[in-house]
Amino acid sequence: MSESNKEKFNDLITQIMSKLINACPTPIGLSPEDFGFPSGHVDAQSMFYEQSLEESFLNDCIKWLKDEELIRGNSEYVVTGHGLEVFDSLPDCLNTR
């Protein structure tokens, strides 16, 4: 049985945020290999880089997290304060509840 898009999205978002929360406050790169995905390749004729389907999905998830302001960065990423709150990972010293 194949995973639904919703399940893949949920799983990958959880993995991405876990990596970033564990690395916080240090920005880190997120590559397809970090999640067990194949990388794309350079097309021999066009010489353009072609992403694998999994790499494309990873980049879509990263873009969504950035658009929702849960993470920030371009080639390296860090979780935002909002992202820490949403994932219930705000450090005790910053928790005002």
Backbone as a chain_set.jsonl record, in Angstrom:
{"seq": "MSESNKEKFNDLITQIMSKLINACPTPIGLSPEDFGFPSGHVDAQSMFYEQSLEESFLNDCIKWLKDEELIRGNSEYVVTGHGLEVFDSLPDCLNTR", "coords": {"N": [[0.842, -1.179, 0.0], [0.615, 2.153, -0.89], [1.925, 5.217, 0.418], [-0.062, 8.03, 1.253], [-0.148, 11.395, -0.082], [-0.603, 13.2, 1.966], [0.286, 11.744, 4.209], [3.01, 11.409, 3.556], [3.797, 14.093, 3.51], [3.28, 14.858, 6.192], [5.073, 13.124, 7.544], [7.577, 13.91, 6.477], [7.706, 16.666, 7.127], [7.761, 16.442, 9.915], [10.248, 15.127, 10.223], [12.035, 17.038, 9.122], [11.631, 19.269, 10.844], [12.389, 18.132, 13.28], [15.154, 17.67, 12.858], [16.011, 20.346, 12.569], [15.217, 21.526, 14.993], [16.76, 20.045, 16.789], [19.267, 20.957, 16.051], [19.187, 23.63, 16.603], [20.521, 26.641, 17.93], [21.885, 26.664, 15.529], [22.227, 27.088, 12.077], [21.525, 24.691, 9.526], [22.219, 22.673, 6.619], [19.905, 21.062, 4.419], [19.688, 18.184, 2.795], [18.695, 15.906, 0.157], [19.798, 13.403, 0.719], [19.97, 13.396, 3.487], [17.539, 12.498, 4.261], [17.282, 10.045, 3.213], [16.74, 10.072, 0.505], [17.075, 9.921, -3.087], [19.354, 11.976, -4.929], [18.982, 14.435, -7.519], [20.034, 14.742, -10.96], [22.405, 15.878, -13.443], [21.282, 16.603, -16.576], [22.513, 15.132, -19.458], [22.264, 16.136, -22.057], [20.941, 18.71, -21.962], [22.306, 19.905, -19.935], [21.2, 20.86, -17.645], [20.216, 20.8, -14.213], [18.278, 18.227, -12.934], [15.858, 17.578, -10.634], [15.219, 14.796, -8.436], [12.073, 13.103, -7.889], [11.576, 12.84, -5.159], [13.395, 14.692, -4.088], [12.363, 17.043, -5.106], [9.896, 17.065, -3.753], [10.833, 17.335, -1.12], [11.99, 19.912, -1.302], [9.673, 21.371, -1.822], [8.363, 21.034, 0.622], [10.15, 22.354, 2.341], [9.952, 24.944, 1.315], [7.254, 25.439, 1.951], [7.354, 25.368, 4.77], [8.994, 27.61, 5.177], [7.349, 29.63, 4.057], [5.274, 29.576, 5.881], [6.558, 30.603, 7.996], [7.887, 29.005, 9.847], [10.43, 28.14, 9.644], [13.609, 29.586, 8.662], [15.903, 30.79, 6.163], [18.189, 30.043, 3.408], [20.174, 28.383, 1.94], [21.003, 27.1, 4.115], [19.229, 26.274, 7.054], [17.218, 27.357, 9.842], [15.201, 26.823, 12.685], [12.44, 28.875, 13.542], [11.348, 31.091, 16.236], [8.587, 30.92, 16.305], [8.255, 28.432, 15.047], [9.439, 26.794, 16.974], [7.594, 27.124, 19.028], [5.212, 26.06, 17.882], [5.951, 23.392, 17.605], [6.2, 22.695, 20.197], [8.684, 23.118, 21.495], [9.998, 25.211, 22.628], [12.595, 26.741, 24.44], [12.837, 26.466, 28.005], [13.61, 28.848, 29.296], [12.585, 30.787, 27.66], [9.949, 30.389, 27.628], [6.889, 31.658, 28.376], [4.562, 30.856, 29.462]], "CA": [[0.0, 0.0, 0.0], [1.444, 3.346, -0.98], [1.637, 6.318, 1.341], [-0.747, 9.174, 0.654], [0.619, 12.637, -0.063], [-0.755, 13.762, 3.311], [1.171, 10.989, 5.101], [4.393, 11.76, 3.199], [3.991, 15.471, 3.964], [3.346, 14.83, 7.653], [6.306, 12.451, 7.943], [8.75, 14.707, 6.111], [7.705, 17.878, 7.952], [8.215, 16.016, 11.243], [11.688, 14.866, 10.143], [12.734, 18.313, 8.906], [11.575, 20.073, 12.061], [13.192, 17.452, 14.29], [16.563, 17.977, 12.571], [16.284, 21.756, 12.824], [15.075, 21.773, 16.434], [17.928, 19.456, 17.447], [20.45, 21.744, 15.701], [18.95, 25.026, 16.967], [20.26, 27.732, 17.008], [22.815, 26.615, 14.41], [21.625, 26.755, 10.786], [22.082, 23.501, 8.873], [21.728, 22.345, 5.288], [18.986, 19.926, 4.33], [19.852, 17.578, 1.475], [17.885, 14.705, -0.014], [20.462, 12.274, 1.371], [19.671, 13.464, 4.918], [16.247, 11.849, 4.476], [17.306, 8.775, 2.493], [16.212, 10.275, -0.845], [18.088, 10.082, -4.132], [19.525, 13.314, -5.487], [18.747, 14.527, -8.948], [21.217, 14.593, -11.802], [22.55, 16.83, -14.541], [20.921, 16.009, -17.854], [23.682, 15.172, -20.335], [22.01, 16.949, -23.253], [20.622, 20.11, -21.669], [23.234, 20.333, -18.889], [20.425, 21.406, -16.541], [20.015, 19.892, -13.092], [16.918, 17.716, -12.814], [15.627, 17.027, -9.303], [14.428, 13.572, -8.303], [10.74, 13.403, -7.362], [11.699, 12.997, -3.707], [14.099, 15.949, -3.833], [11.386, 18.083, -5.405], [8.94, 17.08, -2.642], [11.562, 17.914, 0.013], [12.09, 21.359, -1.524], [8.326, 21.924, -1.648], [8.102, 21.068, 2.071], [10.981, 23.424, 2.899], [9.316, 26.207, 0.912], [6.025, 25.596, 2.736], [7.762, 25.728, 6.135], [9.451, 28.999, 5.125], [6.183, 30.487, 3.828], [4.512, 29.591, 7.132], [7.466, 31.222, 8.96], [8.318, 28.043, 10.863], [11.884, 28.092, 9.481], [14.142, 30.634, 7.794], [17.189, 30.48, 5.552], [18.196, 29.798, 1.968], [20.863, 27.112, 1.712], [21.006, 26.515, 5.452], [17.956, 26.642, 7.678], [17.101, 27.326, 11.296], [13.812, 26.929, 13.119], [12.113, 30.184, 14.126], [10.662, 31.027, 17.524], [7.229, 30.424, 16.024], [8.391, 27.0, 14.802], [9.674, 26.14, 18.272], [6.312, 27.133, 19.759], [4.273, 25.13, 17.241], [6.403, 22.03, 17.874], [6.321, 22.584, 21.65], [10.103, 22.954, 21.774], [10.552, 26.479, 23.089], [13.388, 26.553, 25.661], [12.168, 26.886, 29.234], [13.907, 30.238, 29.637], [11.785, 31.668, 26.791], [8.551, 30.002, 27.752], [6.22, 32.602, 29.288], [3.285, 30.276, 29.912]], "C": [[0.887, 1.242, 0.0], [0.961, 4.417, 0.006], [0.896, 7.429, 0.6], [0.164, 10.396, 0.725], [0.57, 13.272, 1.326], [0.18, 13.066, 4.299], [2.632, 11.315, 4.832], [4.734, 13.156, 3.698], [4.171, 15.508, 5.476], [4.672, 14.238, 8.135], [7.527, 13.322, 7.661], [8.825, 16.008, 6.912], [8.214, 17.557, 9.355], [9.726, 15.788, 11.249], [12.497, 16.158, 10.0], [12.786, 19.107, 10.206], [12.391, 19.44, 13.182], [14.675, 17.756, 14.096], [16.892, 19.426, 12.937], [16.176, 22.106, 14.304], [16.291, 21.227, 17.181], [19.202, 20.264, 17.187], [20.364, 23.191, 16.193], [19.912, 25.484, 18.061], [21.165, 27.74, 15.776], [22.098, 26.265, 13.11], [22.314, 25.535, 10.174], [21.488, 23.358, 7.47], [20.811, 21.141, 5.363], [19.084, 19.359, 2.923], [18.973, 16.337, 1.366], [18.481, 13.492, 0.72], [20.194, 12.234, 2.874], [18.397, 12.7, 5.265], [16.142, 10.527, 3.72], [16.754, 8.853, 1.082], [17.353, 10.333, -1.858], [18.153, 11.548, -4.569], [19.164, 13.269, -6.961], [20.046, 14.333, -9.713], [21.246, 15.693, -12.855], [22.243, 16.087, -15.833], [22.077, 16.207, -18.832], [23.469, 16.071, -21.551], [21.81, 18.425, -22.922], [21.607, 20.736, -20.69], [22.516, 21.046, -17.738], [20.276, 20.345, -15.458], [18.54, 19.506, -13.022], [16.767, 17.045, -11.457], [14.931, 15.672, -9.405], [13.061, 13.972, -7.76], [10.787, 13.654, -5.858], [12.38, 14.311, -3.332], [13.155, 17.132, -4.073], [10.366, 18.212, -4.275], [9.579, 17.683, -1.392], [11.632, 19.434, -0.132], [10.738, 22.042, -1.396], [7.976, 22.042, -0.161], [8.896, 22.189, 2.739], [10.375, 24.778, 2.559], [8.057, 26.463, 1.732], [6.373, 26.021, 4.168], [8.253, 27.172, 6.199], [8.272, 29.948, 4.966], [5.332, 30.622, 5.088], [5.32, 30.177, 8.29], [7.814, 30.31, 10.134], [9.83, 27.858, 10.822], [12.303, 29.302, 8.647], [15.504, 30.182, 7.272], [17.038, 30.266, 4.059], [18.903, 28.498, 1.624], [21.065, 26.364, 3.024], [19.803, 27.082, 6.188], [18.042, 26.54, 9.193], [15.617, 27.475, 11.634], [13.605, 28.305, 13.761], [11.501, 29.986, 15.513], [9.249, 30.489, 17.363], [7.255, 28.909, 15.789], [8.627, 26.223, 16.086], [8.385, 26.069, 19.077], [5.356, 26.084, 19.201], [4.645, 23.686, 17.558], [6.721, 21.81, 19.35], [7.769, 22.33, 22.078], [10.776, 24.241, 22.213], [11.354, 26.229, 24.362], [12.667, 27.111, 26.878], [12.39, 28.355, 29.559], [13.123, 31.227, 28.791], [10.283, 31.398, 26.91], [7.873, 30.883, 28.795], [4.892, 32.062, 29.797], [3.338, 29.872, 31.343]], "O": [[1.807, 1.353, 0.81], [-0.215, 4.501, 0.361], [1.205, 7.725, -0.554], [1.124, 10.426, 1.494], [1.567, 13.812, 1.807], [0.8, 13.725, 5.134], [3.412, 11.482, 5.77], [5.815, 13.385, 4.24], [5.112, 16.123, 5.978], [5.316, 14.79, 9.028], [8.409, 13.456, 8.51], [9.911, 16.407, 7.332], [9.007, 18.312, 9.919], [10.41, 16.211, 12.18], [13.513, 16.345, 10.67], [13.851, 19.562, 10.622], [13.023, 20.156, 13.959], [15.377, 18.064, 15.059], [17.928, 19.698, 13.544], [16.967, 22.902, 14.81], [16.796, 21.872, 18.1], [20.117, 20.256, 18.011], [21.37, 23.901, 16.195], [20.097, 24.762, 19.04], [21.203, 28.735, 15.052], [21.423, 25.238, 13.046], [23.529, 25.37, 10.289], [20.4, 23.857, 7.183], [20.93, 20.306, 6.26], [18.619, 19.979, 1.966], [18.555, 15.782, 2.381], [17.752, 12.666, 1.269], [20.192, 11.158, 3.473], [18.194, 12.303, 6.412], [15.058, 9.956, 3.597], [16.345, 7.841, 0.514], [18.464, 10.746, -1.527], [17.147, 12.258, -4.578], [19.056, 12.2, -7.563], [21.03, 13.823, -9.177], [20.238, 16.349, -13.119], [22.865, 15.071, -16.143], [22.559, 17.326, -19.011], [24.415, 16.703, -22.021], [22.438, 19.291, -23.531], [21.729, 21.959, -20.624], [23.147, 21.752, -16.952], [20.218, 19.149, -15.745], [17.663, 20.369, -13.05], [17.454, 16.068, -11.157], [14.157, 15.425, -10.33], [12.909, 15.071, -7.225], [10.128, 14.558, -5.346], [11.985, 14.967, -2.368], [13.162, 18.103, -3.316], [10.007, 19.321, -3.881], [8.938, 18.456, -0.681], [11.361, 20.16, 0.825], [10.66, 23.172, -0.915], [7.369, 23.026, 0.264], [8.373, 22.893, 3.603], [10.294, 25.659, 3.415], [7.82, 27.591, 2.163], [5.751, 26.933, 4.712], [7.966, 27.883, 7.162], [8.196, 30.961, 5.661], [4.736, 31.672, 5.328], [4.838, 30.244, 9.421], [8.01, 30.769, 11.26], [10.446, 27.475, 11.816], [11.474, 29.955, 8.013], [16.161, 29.318, 7.853], [15.936, 30.3, 3.511], [18.281, 27.594, 1.066], [21.271, 25.15, 3.037], [19.41, 28.228, 5.97], [18.815, 25.76, 9.747], [14.879, 28.175, 10.94], [14.492, 28.825, 14.438], [11.181, 28.866, 15.911], [8.774, 29.701, 18.182], [6.382, 28.189, 16.273], [8.088, 25.131, 16.272], [8.116, 25.063, 19.734], [4.762, 25.313, 19.954], [3.767, 22.847, 17.758], [7.42, 20.863, 19.71], [8.048, 21.459, 22.902], [12.002, 24.346, 22.171], [10.858, 25.573, 25.278], [11.966, 28.118, 26.783], [11.482, 29.036, 30.036], [13.005, 32.394, 29.164], [9.464, 32.12, 26.341], [8.245, 30.855, 29.968], [4.172, 32.768, 30.503], [2.351, 29.367, 31.878]]}, "num_chains": 1, "name": "protein.A"}
